[in-house]
Amino acid sequence: MEQMAAGSDPQGPGGSVDRERQLTQWLAAIRAVRSALSGGLIHARLAESSFGITPDNSVQLTDREQICTPEQARRAVRPEGQVWTLEAPEQTGLIEATVDERTNVYNLGVLGFLRLTGADPYGASREALSREMIVRLPVDPDGLLADPSLKRIIERATAKQPAERYASVFDLETDVALRIGAGTAAAAESAGDGAIVGREAEQQLLSEAVAATRAGQAQTLAVIGEPGVGKTYLWQSVQDRFA
């Protein structure tokens, strides 16, 4: 089984194709973790080596023995001075914060950054990475993520305060899946800079409402639909226009 490798210059020549492949494998890794968690269990130490790619290109979690309760994860013995790339701030031992599923959200957010940029997080080499950097620095200090939707997903997943992250791995999975679906549809329809296909009227209505609100004419709107149809991503695509 092949170990997952970081992306290779997804913004460079031919990078869009590579980026979509990296996105798909990142989503598969998120799903592998989500499917292993149940009953409040978490993964004690997610790392790049936690994932393997099978000959049929599926992604598997290879260290399921690390699945445990949050309390067991907190009590896990940590070798002195050891730092690992996907580590969350609350895993460093430098701050008081609960270790729970949001910790795995952070781990997976850093994994996404690695795959989508091919760069080391925090603007530091892995040899120079420290626990203090993980606690204080953003994962992407150099602004390597140019895509607004991916930047927003990574920033939310790797927020320093756990309460500001996705509440669950499933919530992260949902947003990444919506981004992949929207990107694939846009490419297939040659939709230019529009991230969503077939929702132009709704995007225009929401954009006009935002513009009116900014001009002092507040409005109340609701986006209603079945779960998974893209309500959140519709709002986010409009938000990107005003970013």
Long-range contacts (C-beta under 8 A, 24 or more apart in sequence): 1-52, 1-53, 1-54, 1-60, 1-62, 2-52, 2-53, 3-48, 3-49, 3-51, 3-52, 3-53, 4-29, 4-48, 4-51, 4-52, 4-53, 4-59, 4-115, 6-48, 6-114, 6-115, 6-117, 6-118, 7-114, 7-115, 7-116, 7-117, 7-118, 8-118, 9-118, 10-116, 10-117, 10-118, 11-117, 11-144, 11-146, 16-187, 19-116, 20-180, 20-183, 20-184, 20-187, 22-115, 22-116, 23-115, 23-116, 23-150, 23-176, 23-179, 23-180, 23-183, 24-180, 25-53, 25-59, 25-115, 26-108, 26-111, 26-112, 26-115, 26-116, 26-176, 27-173, 27-176, 27-177, 27-180, 28-58, 28-59, 29-59, 29-61, 29-108, 29-111, 30-108, 30-169, 30-172, 30-173, 30-176, 31-59, 31-173, 32-59, 32-60, 32-61, 33-61, 33-104, 33-108, 33-169, 34-169, 34-170, 34-173, 36-61, 36-64, 36-67, 37-67, 37-101, 37-104, 37-169, 40-69, 40-70, 40-101, 41-67, 41-68, 41-69, 42-67, 42-68, 42-69, 42-70, 42-73, 42-99, 42-100, 42-101, 42-103, 42-104, 43-67, 43-104, 43-107, 44-68, 44-72, 44-73, 44-76, 45-73, 45-76, 45-84, 45-91, 46-86, 46-104, 46-107, 46-108, 46-111, 47-84, 47-85, 47-86, 48-85, 48-86, 48-111, 48-114, 70-98, 70-99, 70-100, 73-99, 73-103, 74-99, 83-129, 83-130, 83-131, 83-134, 85-110, 85-114, 85-120, 85-121, 85-126, 85-129, 86-110, 86-111, 87-131, 87-134, 88-134, 89-134, 89-135, 89-160, 90-162, 92-131, 92-134, 92-135, 93-131, 94-131, 94-132, 94-135, 95-135, 97-162, 98-162, 100-162, 101-167, 101-168, 101-169, 102-162, 102-163, 102-165, 102-166, 102-167, 102-168, 103-162, 104-169, 105-157, 105-165, 105-166, 105-168, 105-169, 105-171, 105-172, 106-157, 106-158, 106-159, 106-162, 106-165, 108-157, 108-169, 108-172, 109-139, 109-153, 109-154, 109-156, 109-157, 109-158, 109-165, 109-172, 110-139, 110-158, 112-150, 112-153, 112-154, 112-157, 112-176, 113-139, 113-140, 113-145, 113-154, 113-158, 116-145, 116-150, 116-154, 117-144, 117-145, 119-144, 135-160, 136-160, 148-240, 148-243, 149-179, 149-182, 149-195, 149-233, 149-236, 149-237, 149-240, 150-179, 152-236, 153-179, 174-228, 174-232, 175-232, 175-233, 178-230, 178-232, 178-233, 179-233, 181-230, 182-230, 182-233, 182-237, 194-237, 195-233, 195-237, 195-240, 196-230, 196-233, 196-234, 196-237, 199-230, 199-234, 199-237, 202-234, 203-234, 203-237, 203-238, 206-234, 206-235, 206-238, 207-238, 207-241, 207-242, 210-238, 210-242, 214-242
